[in-house]
């Protein structure tokens, strides 16, 4: 019924309109005069966002599958058959076939999460004319632990918020949508309802930005678009995340660690796309520990991992975050379900970032003098 695939070996080309090509060409000529290695980091998309990700409302869905087997065996290749229910445009319940498996690395381990993240595999023909039209395989971030329900609900919402914050600064990021998921175990376990969120497919991100999704091995700093590289380092500093690499893949995986790559052509310069923020200080998950190589006391302690060669871009990069400040605080203040305590902690953490980038002395101390000078060979994180 479903293709048995880990979905790691495809490059999808996208097309833009003639007007879009002309516009992109003129922009590229201008930027080339500034940097031969820079891709456009504007917030203008070349393709519309899929219906699923065009709304900020919480969508209610039902997943009916052998969940006991799923969470016991935790398959990362083979999909288990199930059903997926959601409301159609006419308000009536729609039921479609579903394949479901677990995914991820850290949170797929039972010692960390009793309910692992999942990947859904749809039959696309069954989704035509619905809010899920055009979707194929979707990653879902789940609640992780069934006990301590309220605590892990807040952690999920705070990680969701990290994606939404990045969306305010750049279009080159994954869109996300909150789901209220009714889980029905066909093997008899008690039904439950939990929040989760679904993540836009990497090929869709590439398509709406006029690029290709790229799968490759380790790369060097010189292979990356400098402006987007710098923007992501500042964003990761903002949310207090060091659990990523823009250059090196995890063993047996594509580049890079918690980073996907896309490009306007089949090779460099690559544009990095960040994901997986549960180890960020903004989230402050109880299982999150700082990377020991950085000698940080806890995950809320920030560290800038930007490259020294990009220090000249810092003023423009920081200005992007200043210009997006109102929008960032708006999504933080309006996120449904975030408790008053979580909201207060998030705002306080954002406040500390904006205080730091408001003074040149602090910028020099926190960013300029903390930058990394990478070796010439492909980088470690």
C-alpha positions in Angstrom: 0.0 0.0 0.0 2.8 2.4 0.9 6.3 2.8 -0.4 8.9 1.6 2.1 11.4 4.4 1.9 13.4 6.6 4.3 13.0 9.5 1.9 16.6 10.6 1.9 17.6 10.5 -1.7 15.8 13.0 -3.9 16.5 16.4 -5.4 13.5 18.3 -6.6 13.7 21.0 -9.2 11.3 23.9 -9.1 10.2 26.4 -11.7 9.4 30.1 -11.4 7.4 32.3 -13.7 9.1 34.4 -16.4 8.5 37.5 -14.3 10.0 35.8 -11.3 13.1 34.9 -13.4 13.6 38.4 -14.5 13.2 39.8 -11.0 15.5 37.2 -9.6 18.1 37.9 -12.3 18.1 41.6 -11.6 18.4 41.0 -7.9 21.2 38.5 -8.4 23.2 40.9 -10.5 23.0 43.5 -7.8 24.0 41.1 -5.0 26.8 39.7 -7.1 28.5 43.1 -7.0 28.4 42.8 -3.1 29.4 39.2 -2.8 30.1 36.4 -5.3 28.9 33.9 -2.8 25.6 35.4 -1.7 22.1 34.2 -2.4 19.1 36.4 -1.8 17.8 36.3 1.8 14.7 38.4 1.2 11.4 37.3 2.6 9.7 37.1 -0.9 8.6 33.6 -1.9 8.5 32.4 -5.5 5.7 29.9 -4.8 2.7 30.0 -2.5 2.6 28.3 0.8 0.6 25.0 0.8 -2.9 25.3 2.3 -1.9 23.2 5.3 0.7 25.8 6.4 -1.2 28.9 5.3 -3.3 29.0 8.5 -2.2 29.6 12.2 -5.3 27.8 13.6 -5.0 24.5 15.4 -6.2 21.7 13.2 -8.0 18.6 14.8 -7.0 15.3 13.4 -7.3 11.6 14.3 -4.7 8.9 13.9 -5.9 5.3 14.2 -3.1 2.8 14.0 -1.3 0.0 15.9 0.3 2.5 18.3 1.4 -0.1 20.8 3.5 -1.9 18.2 4.6 1.5 16.8 6.0 2.7 20.1 7.3 -0.8 21.1 9.2 -1.6 17.9 9.8 2.0 16.8 10.4 1.3 13.1 12.4 3.9 11.2 12.0 2.3 7.7 8.8 0.3 7.6 5.4 2.1 7.7 2.5 0.5 9.7 -0.9 0.8 8.1 -3.5 3.0 9.7 -6.3 5.6 9.1 -6.2 9.4 9.2 -9.3 11.5 9.9 -9.8 15.2 9.5 -12.5 17.7 8.5 -13.0 18.4 4.8 -13.8 21.8 3.3 -17.5 21.0 3.7 -17.1 20.3 7.4 -17.6 16.6 7.1 -15.1 14.1 8.4 -12.8 12.7 5.8 -11.0 9.3 6.3 -7.9 8.4 4.3 -5.3 5.6 4.4 -2.2 6.3 6.3 1.3 4.8 6.8 3.0 5.7 10.0 6.5 5.1 11.5 8.7 6.6 14.1 11.5 9.0 13.2 14.4 11.0 14.6 17.4 10.0 16.7 17.4 11.3 20.3 13.6 11.5 20.9 13.1 8.1 19.2 15.0 6.5 22.1 12.6 5.1 24.7 14.7 6.4 27.6 14.0 9.9 26.4 10.4 9.8 25.1 7.7 7.2 25.6 5.9 8.6 22.6 8.4 9.1 19.7 8.1 11.6 16.9 6.4 10.1 13.8 6.3 10.4 10.1 3.1 10.1 8.2 2.8 8.7 4.7 -0.3 9.6 2.7 -1.7 8.4 -0.6 -1.7 11.8 -2.3 -4.7 11.1 -4.6 -6.9 10.7 -1.6 -6.0 14.3 -0.4 -7.0 16.2 -3.6 -9.3 19.1 -2.9 -8.6 19.1 0.8 -6.4 21.2 3.2 -3.8 18.4 2.9 -3.7 18.6 -0.9 -0.2 18.1 -2.3 1.2 16.5 0.9 2.9 13.1 0.7 5.1 12.4 3.7 4.9 14.7 6.8 7.0 14.9 9.9 5.1 15.2 13.2 6.6 16.5 16.4 4.8 14.7 19.2 4.3 15.3 22.9 7.3 13.0 23.9 6.0 11.9 27.3 2.4 10.9 28.1 2.8 11.7 31.8 3.5 15.2 33.0 1.0 16.2 30.3 1.0 20.0 31.0 4.8 20.3 31.2 5.4 18.6 27.9 2.6 20.5 26.2 4.5 23.7 27.1 7.8 22.3 25.8 6.1 21.4 22.5 4.6 24.8 22.2 7.9 26.5 22.9 9.7 24.5 20.2 6.8 25.3 17.8 7.4 29.0 18.7 11.0 28.7 17.7 10.0 27.8 14.2 7.5 30.6 14.1 10.1 33.1 15.3 12.4 32.1 12.4 9.5 32.5 10.0 9.3 36.2 11.0 12.9 36.8 10.0 13.2 34.8 6.8 11.1 32.8 4.3 14.0 30.3 4.1 12.7 28.2 7.0 10.2 25.4 7.7 6.6 26.3 8.1 4.7 24.5 10.9 1.1 23.9 11.9 -0.3 22.9 15.3 -2.5 19.8 15.4 -4.7 18.5 18.1 -4.3 14.8 17.6 -6.7 12.1 18.7 -4.7 8.9 19.0 -6.7 5.7 18.7 -4.7 2.5 19.2 -6.2 -0.4 17.2 -4.5 -2.7 19.7 -6.7 -1.7 22.5 -4.7 0.9 24.5 -6.7 3.8 26.0 -7.3 6.7 23.5 -5.6 10.0 24.2 -5.6 13.5 22.8 -2.4 15.6 22.7 -1.0 18.6 20.9 1.6 18.0 18.1 2.9 20.0 15.2 3.5 19.1 11.6 6.6 20.4 9.7 6.7 21.4 6.1 8.5 19.1 3.7 12.0 20.3 2.7 11.2 20.0 -1.0 8.3 22.4 -0.4 10.6 24.9 1.3 13.0 24.7 -1.6 10.2 25.1 -4.2 8.6 28.2 -2.7 12.1 29.8 -2.6 13.0 28.9 -6.2 15.6 26.3 -5.2 16.5 22.6 -5.1 16.5 20.4 -2.1 20.1 19.1 -1.8 21.4 15.9 -0.2 25.2 15.7 0.2 28.0 14.8 2.6 30.1 17.1 4.7 30.8 20.6 3.3 32.9 23.6 4.2 32.0 27.1 5.3 32.9 28.4 1.9 30.2 26.2 0.3 27.4 28.2 2.2 25.5 31.3 1.4 27.2 33.8 3.7 24.2 35.9 4.6 21.9 33.0 5.4 24.7 31.3 7.2 25.2 34.3 9.4 21.4 34.8 9.9 21.1 31.2 11.2 24.0 31.6 13.6 22.4 34.7 15.1 19.0 33.0 15.3 20.5 29.9 17.0 22.2 32.3 19.4 18.9 34.1 20.0 17.0 30.9 21.0 20.1 29.5 22.9 20.7 26.5 20.7 24.1 24.9 20.0 22.9 21.5 18.9 23.4 22.0 15.2 26.1 22.1 12.5 26.1 24.0 9.2 29.0 21.8 7.9 29.1 18.3 9.2 26.6 15.4 9.0 25.8 12.9 11.6 27.4 9.4 10.9 25.5 7.7 8.1 23.3 10.7 7.3 23.2 13.7 4.9 24.7 17.1 5.8 24.1 18.6 8.2 23.3 18.1 11.9 19.8 19.5 12.3 20.2 21.5 9.1 18.9 20.8 5.6 20.4 22.3 2.5 18.9 23.9 -0.6 20.4 25.7 -3.6 19.4 27.7 -6.7 21.5 25.1 -8.6 22.8 21.6 -8.1 25.9 22.8 -6.2 27.2 25.6 -4.0 26.5 28.1 -2.6 24.1 26.1 -0.4 21.4 27.8 1.7 21.0 26.2 5.2 17.6 25.5 6.7 17.4 24.9 10.4 15.1 22.5 12.4 14.9 20.6 15.6 15.1 23.1 18.5 14.2 21.1 21.6 17.7 21.5 23.0 17.4 25.3 22.8 17.3 27.5 25.9 14.1 29.0 24.7 12.5 25.6 25.1 14.5 24.5 28.2 13.5 20.8 28.1 14.4 18.8 31.2 16.3 16.3 29.2 18.3 18.9 27.2 22.0 19.2 28.1 24.6 21.6 26.7 27.1 20.2 24.3 30.2 19.4 26.5 32.6 20.8 24.0 31.3 24.3 24.6 31.7 24.2 28.4 28.3 25.8 29.0 26.6 25.5 32.4 23.1 24.9 31.0 21.2 25.2 27.7 19.9 28.7 28.5 23.5 30.0 28.3 24.0 31.4 24.9 27.0 30.9 22.6 27.6 32.4 19.2 29.0 29.9 16.6 29.2 32.4 13.7 32.3 32.6 11.5 34.8 35.4 11.9 34.8 35.9 8.1 31.2 37.0 8.3 31.6 39.6 11.0 31.3 42.3 8.3 27.7 41.0 7.8 26.7 41.3 11.4 25.3 44.8 11.3 22.9 43.9 8.5 22.1 40.5 10.1 21.3 42.0 13.5 19.2 44.7 11.8 17.0 41.9 10.3 16.2 40.8 13.9 15.6 44.4 15.0 13.2 44.9 12.1 11.4 41.7 12.9 11.1 42.4 16.6 7.5 43.4 16.7 6.4 40.4 14.7 8.5 38.1 16.9 6.9 39.4 20.1 3.5 39.2 18.5 3.7 35.5 17.8 5.2 34.9 21.2 2.4 36.9 22.8 -0.5 35.4 20.8 0.4 31.7 20.7 -2.6 29.7 21.8 -2.1 27.3 24.7 1.1 28.8 26.0 0.8 29.2 29.8 1.3 32.6 31.5 4.5 31.2 33.1 5.9 29.9 29.8 5.0 33.1 28.0 6.7 35.2 30.7 9.9 33.0 30.5 9.9 33.2 26.7 9.5 37.0 26.7 12.2 37.4 29.3 14.6 35.3 27.3 13.9 37.3 24.1 14.3 40.5 26.1 17.9 39.5 27.1 18.8 38.9 23.4 17.5 42.3 22.3 19.3 44.0 25.1 22.5 42.4 24.0 22.2 43.5 20.4 21.2 47.1 21.3 24.8 48.0 22.5 27.9 47.9 20.4 30.0 47.0 23.4 27.9 43.9 24.0 27.9 43.0 20.3 31.7 43.1 20.3 31.9 41.0 23.4 29.1 38.4 22.6 29.5 38.1 18.8 32.6 39.7 17.3 35.2 38.4 19.8 33.4 35.0 20.1 33.4 34.2 16.4 34.9 31.0 15.1 37.9 30.7 12.8 37.4 27.4 11.0 40.1 25.1 9.6 40.4 24.8 5.9 39.0 21.2 5.7 35.3 20.3 6.1 34.2 21.6 9.5 33.2 19.9 12.7 30.3 21.5 14.5 
